Amino acid sequence: MTESLPVALPVALPVALQDDAYREAVVDLLGAIAYGELSAFERLAEDAKLAPSLEDKLAISAMAAAEFGHLDALRQRLTEIGADPYAAMRPFRRAIDDFHAHTAPADWYEGLIKAYVGDGLAADFYREIAAYLDPDTRDLVIDSLSDTGHSAFVVDRVRAGIASDHRLGGRLALWGRRLMGEALTQGQRVAAERDALSALLAGGIDRPSLDLAAIGRMFSRLTERHAERMAELGLDS
């Protein structure tokens, strides 16, 4: 008598993800963050070529490696909940690529500002949405957005650069404002194009329509956090 092999049963989804509308929103969110991490990895790897010293090159390379590690965790989670991670990332490719195309840094310092301010804005945007997620998904999102201590490196290098060349501060302040404008434009574009994400931004998938007042308050908070980051760098927002 031939012994039958055990049948692998599919892993049951958490209760929250059994709701189709909510699951769609989570897939959208994780897909957007995952493509953002992939883009950040590619950009930081390129920025490492601009580094003025081996120490700086290593630090930027470590930042790129951290982004890739976050990407892998997101990819695995998408697969676990039955989504194709590549299909989940695809809708966000154009908006994120456009942001990077419009904000290509001209030198080492602009690259540092973009890594700190631009990525910080994106992280704030996704953290706002994370407030409406189930605990497991929220923890994954927050972990994926951690900077693993790299902020101190950027702040140190930018402040040192400004101290040695005061004209640099004015140029980088303008660059920071440009990054803010581009990031908000692309963030609004993503929110407007993806109904599931819009529902989360409005306070949950059970909202019947997009709450524009809530969206406005969220972007005001993003602006305030941007000003705080610029101040930490020693720059005017």
C-alpha positions, 0 to 999 in steps of 0.5 A: 500500500502506497503511503500518501504524501501530506497535502500542503494547506494554504496559510489562512489570511488574518481576519482583517485581510479577508475583507477584499477592499481592505486587502486591496488597500494593503496590497496597494500600500505594500506595493507602493512602499516596495517600489519606493524601496527598490528605487531608493536602493538604485539611487543610493547605489548611484549616489555612492559614486559621488562620495568624496571619501571611502568612509562616505562611500561605505556609509551610502552603500550601507544605506542602499543595503538597508533599503534592499533589506526592507524591500525583501521583507515587503516582497515576502509579505505580499507573497504570503497574502497571495499577491504578486509583488511585481504586479503590486509594485507596477502601478506606482512605477511611473509616479515614483520614477517621475519624482526621481527624474525631476529631482536628480541631484547635481552633486554629493550634497544634493544627493544627501539632502534628497536621501534625508528629506525626500525619503523622510517625506515618503516615510511620513506619508506612508506612516500616516496611512499605517495608522489605519492598518491591522497591527501586523501590517502596521508593524511591517510598514513601520519597520520598512520605513526605519532609517536604521540610524543613517539620519545622523550621518547625513546631518553631520555631513551637511552641517559640516559642508555648510560650515565650510562654505556658507553659500552652500546653505542657500542652494541646499535650502532651495533644493529642499523646497523643490524636493518638498514640492515634487514629493507632495505632487507625486504623493497627491497623484498616487492618492488620487489614482488609487481608490483603495489608498484614498480610502485609507487616507480618509480614515478607513476603507469603510468611508464612502468617499474621500475626505478632502479635509482629512487629506489636507490636514495630513499634508499640513502635518507632512509640511511641518515635519519637513520644516523640522528636518530642514532645521535639523540640517541647519537649513531654512524650509 
